[in-house]
Amino acid sequence: MSDISIFFRPLGNDFPTRFATGTMGSTVSFHTGESEWPALEKGTMVILGCPEVRRSGSGLTEDGLARIRTSFYGLENHFPVLRIIDLGNILPGDSVEDTYFALTAAVTEIVKAKATVVILGGGQDLTYANYLAYQKLEQVVNMVTIDSRFDLGDVEDDITSECYLQKIVLHQPNILFNFSNLAYQTYHVHPRQTELMHRMFFDTYRLGEIQSRIEESEPVIRTADMGSFDLTAIRTSDSPANHRNEPNGLYGEEACALCRYAGLSDKMSSFGLYEYDEKADADGRSAALIGQMLWYFAWGMANRKGDYPFADREENIKYTVTIEEGRYDIVFYKSPRSDRWWMEVPYPSKRGQQYERHFMVPCSYSDYTLACANEMPDRWWQTYQKLG
C-alpha cells in the first residue's frame, strides 16, 4: 500500500473532544497530529477534505471544512455500527495538477481497501482526479453527477470546474462505461450538449423529472461507482453558499434523499460534494445542510443490503416479460431483502470480460410495469445499445 498520509494535514488534536457522547463525532476515528494513521477497512466510510479552488468560482478553506465537519459530527448517531474515519485534509499542491495527483492516489488506496470515500472538495474539477483513480485500479466505471449543468466545455478548453466532463469522456484509455446526470436545468444547457448526451447513450434527467418522482433517481445512482454532487444544484434559498446564486434547484430535503440513495448503493465507492462557497455562508445554513447530507449518506451506508444480483442471484425473485411480439425477453430480478429491482441485459461476448459487471442494470418497479404494458424500458434499451 502506498503511503498516502504524506498528502494530508491531520485535524487538530482537540477536534475529537468537541463532540458529546452519542453524536456522530463521538465514534469517529480522527487522524490528528497525535494519532496513528487509521487502518482502511472494508465497509468503512472514509472522509477527506480537499480545499482546491484555483479552477473554481467557489471559495473553500480548512476553516470552511471545519464548519461542515462540526455540523455533521454534532448530529445524533443512529447507526454506531458504521465505522467512520476522517483522514483530515489534502492540502493544495504547488500546482493544481499536484493536488489532482494527491487526490487520485488517496482515492485509489481507499477504494482498493474496499472502503467508501467521501470527498469534501472545493472545485468540481476534482471529479477528474477522482475518476483517474479508477484507471489506476483498471476498473470500468459508471459515473453520476448531480448538477444543474453538464460541465462539458470544448475540447480545447483547459480543465475547470465548469469544463471537466469533456476531459473524462475523451480520456484514454477510456474506462467510462456510462454517465448519468441528475437535476440539470434546461435553460443552462446548450441544445448541442443535450444532443451529444443522447448520441452517446448517456442518461440525463431534468430537475422537474427528479422533483416529480425522486424515487426514480435511486436506480440511476445505484448503477454508479462514483458520484459528484455540485452543491450549486441546490436552490440558493436552501443553500446560500452558492456562487451561482440559483433561484431554482433542488430543495434541501431532495439533496438529502439523493445522498441517502448514494450511501445505499453497494457499488458506490467514491462520492464528492463540491462548490461550497464559505464566503457566502454567513449564517452557516449551507454547512448545516451539507452536514445533514453527510448524515443521510452515512445512514445509507449503514443500511446497505448487499443484494446486488451477482452476489447471489438465486435468492432473488425472477420475472420474465416478453415484449414486441416475442422479439425481446426482458428478465427482471427483485430482491426480497430490499424490494429493489434489476434487469438482465444480453451480454455480447465480443466486448470482452471487462464489461460483464454491467450485465445487470438497476431499475425500478415502473420499468417492470412498462414492460408488462409491452413497452421497452429506456434503461434496458440504452444499455443494450452500449453493449451491442
N, C-alpha and C positions, 0 to 999 in steps of 0.2 A: 504494500500500500504506500502511495506517495505521501510525503509529509506536507499536507495542505495547511497545517497550523501556521506556517510561516506567512500566509497571506492574511491572517486575521489579527485584529486588535481585540483582545479579550474585554469583556464587560468589567465595570468597576467592582472591586471586592465587596462593596456594600450592597450591590444590586440584589442579591438573593435575600437580603434581610428586609426588604421593603414590603414584602407581601405576607399577609396574615394566613394563618393555618386555614386550610380549606379552599384557598384560592388557587388559580392555575399556577401562579408563580411559586407556590409553596412546595410543588413537587417537581419542578423543572431542574434538569442538570445544566447549570450555567457554566460556561467557560469563562472564568475570571482570572485575574492576574495570579492568584494563588492556587487555582485548581489545576488538576491534570487535564489533558486533552480527553474529552469524553469518548467512550467506545461507541462506534457506529454499529447499530444492530438492526436486524430485520424488523420491519414493522414500526420503527421509531419515526416520530415527526421531528425533523431537524430544521431549526430556524436559523437563518443568517441574514444580516443586513449588508447592503451594498450601495452606499450613497454616491453613486456615479451619476452626475447630471450634466456633464460637459456637452452632450449632444441631445439635450432635452430642454423643454421650456419650463420645467418644474424646478423646484429647489428643495433639496433634502440634505440634511447634515446628520451627524450622530446624535445631536440633541433631538431632532425630529424622530429618529428611530427609537430613542429612549421614550419619547412620548407615546408612540404606538405600543411599544412593549409594556409600558406601565398600564396602559388601557387594557391590553389583553390579559396580562398576568394578574390584574386585580379582579378579574371576573371569577365567579364561583366555579369550582371544578366538579363537574358531574360525571367525569369519566377518568378517575385516578389510575385505572389500569393502563391507560395510554402513556407510553414513555415519551417525554418531550425533551429535546436537547437544544440549547441555544449556544451557538458557536461564537457569537459576537459579530463583528463587522469586518468585511473585506474593505480595506481602505483603497481609494482610487490610486492607481499607479501613476508613474510619470507620464504615461500616455494612456488614452482610452483603451488601446489595444492591450496594454499591460493589465488593465482591470479585467478585460474580457478573458485573458489567459488565466488569471487567478480564479475567476468565477467558473470557467469551464472546468478547470482542474478540481475545484471543490465539488461541483455537481457530479462530476464523473465518479469521484470516490464515494460520495454519499449514495448515489444510485447503485453503484457496484455492490455496496453493502446491503442492498435491498431495503434501505430506508427511504423515506419520502421527504424531499427538501422543499421548504417554503422560503422563497426569496423576497425580502422586503427591499425593493430596489428604488433607485432614482428613475432614470430614463428607461422607457420600454425597449430601447435598443439592446438592453441587456438580455432580451429574449434570444437574440442571435447567439450570444455566448452560451446561454443555456442549451440551445439547440446543438451547438458544436460538441457538447459533452456526449451526446448520443452517437455522434460519428466516432468518437474515441471508443465507445462501447460497442461499435459495429452493430448498431441496432436500428432497424427501420422504425420510423416514428410517426405517430399521429399527433397532431397539434391542434389545440383550440385556443382562440383568443376571444376575450370579451371586450369589445371596443366599439366606439361609435364610428370608426373609420377602419379601412383596410391597411393603412400604413405601407402601401406598395411603393410609391415613388417611381422614378425612372431608372433604367438600367445603369446609366452613367452617374447617378447621384451617389454621394457619399452616404454611408450608413448614419442614420439619426433615429431618434425616437419616432419620427413620422415617416421614415423610409428604411425599414429593416426587413420587411417581409419579402421584398424582391430578392434580397441577398440570400435568404433562406431557400426560396423557390429555385434560384439559379445555382445554388451552391453545388459543387462537385467534390466528392461523389454525392449523388442525390440519395438521401436516406428518408426524404419526406414522402410518406405514402398518402396521407390525407391531411387536409387543413380545413378547419371549421371556424367560422366567425359568428359570434352571437351578439345581438343588440346593435347592429350598425344602423345608422340614421341616413336614409336615402339621400337627403339634401347635402350630406357631407361626402358623398361618394360619386365619382365621375362615372357616367354610364359605361365607358370603356373598361373600367375596373370591374364592374358588375359582370360584363360580358366575358372578361378574362376568367373570372372565377367560375362562370358557367362552363366555359370551354375546357377548363382543367378538372371538371367534375368535383370541385370543392363545394363545401356546404356553407351557405350564408343565410342568416336569419335576421330579419329586420327587428328593430326594437318593439314594434307593435305586435309582431308574432310572438316574441318572448313574453311580453306582458299579458297577452291574452291567454296563453297556455304555457306557463313557465315549466310545468312538469315535462313538457316535450323537450326541454333542454337537457334533461337528465341522460337520455341515451347518447346524445351528441357528446356530452362531457365524458361519459363512461367509456367511450371508444378512444379517448386521448391518453397519450403517455405524458405529455407536458401541457401545461396551461399558462396563459399570460393574461392578466387582468389589468387593463388600463383604467385607473380609477377615475379618469375624466369621463368614462361612460356613465357615471352616476351623476344625476342632476345636481347642480350647484346648491339648491335649497337643502338637499340632504347631505351634501359633502362640499362645503365651501372651499376646501383646499384644492381647487380645480382651476388650473391656469387657463383653461379654455372658457371658463365661465358659461357652462352649458345650461340653458333654461330647461331643456328636456333631457331625458335619460332614465336610467334605472332608478327605482326607489331603493332606499337602504335595505328594506326587507327583501327585495328581489336580489340585491347583491349578496346578501347573506345566504339566500336559498341556493344561488349558483355556487357559492363556496362550499356549502354543505354537499351538493352533488359531487363536486370535485374531490372532497375528502372521502366520500363513499366509494369512489371508483377504485377497484382493485388494481387497475392499470396505471393510475396517475402516480408518477414517481417524482415529478417536479412541478411546482406551481409558483408563479411570481405575481406579486402585487406591485404595480409601478405608477409613477407620476403623482405621488403625493407631494403637494406644494406647501411645505410647512409655513411659509411666509403668509399664506392666505388662511391659516387655520388659527385665528386669534382666540376663538372660544374653545378650541380643542375638539370640535364636533366631528371633524373628519378622522382624527386619531381615534376617537371613541368608536366610530363606525368600523374602522379597519380592525380594531381590537375585537369587535363582535364578529366580523367576517372571519377572523382567525379562529375564534371560538367555534363557529359553525364548521369550519374546515376540520378542526380537531374532533368535533362531535362526529363528523362523517368518518374520519379515520378510526375512531373508537368503535364504530358500528359497521365496519366493513364485513361483508358476509363470506368472502372467499368463494363465491358461487359462479365465477367465470366458467363457462361450459367446458373449457379444456381441462379444468381441474378434475371433474367427474361428470361427464355428460349423461351417464346413465341415471343419475339421481334427478335429472330434470324431466319435466313433462313435455313430451314431443307432440307437435301438431303438424300435419302436412296439409297444405292448401294448394289445390290445382287451379290455375287461372288461365285465361285466354285459350279456352277450349283444349286444355291439356298440353299447351306449349311449354308452360313452366310449372314445376312443382316447387313451392316455397316451403321450406321446413322451418318451423318455429320451435323454440325451446323456452319454457317458463320455469324459473327457479322457485321451488317450494320454500326456500329459505327467505327470499326477499320479494317474491312476486314480480321480479324483473324479467324482461323478455329479450331474446336474441333471435336473429335469423341466420340460416345457413346459406352461404353463397357458393355456388360451384367454383371449384378451385382449379384453374388451368395450370397444369404442371410445368408448362414451358416457361413460366415466370421464375421458377426456382424455389427452393425451400425457404428463402428469407421472407416470402410473403405469406407463408402458411398461417401465421398468427392472426391474419386478417380474414380468415375463413369464416369466423363467427362475428356477426355485426350486431351490436346492441340496438335495440329498437323498443317500441312501446306497444301497449295493447292496441292503440289506434292503428298501428301498422298491420296487426293481425286482422282487425275488423275490416280494414281497407282491402286486404287480400281476400277475405271472405266475401266481399262485395264484388269480386272479380276485377279489382284494380291493382295495378303494380305499385307497391310502396317505393317512394323515391329513394329511400336509403338503400334498398336492395338493388335497385337498378343502377345507381351511381357506383356502388361497389363492384357490381358485375362488369360494368364497362371499364373500370380501372384495372380489374384483374384479367380482362379479356385480351 
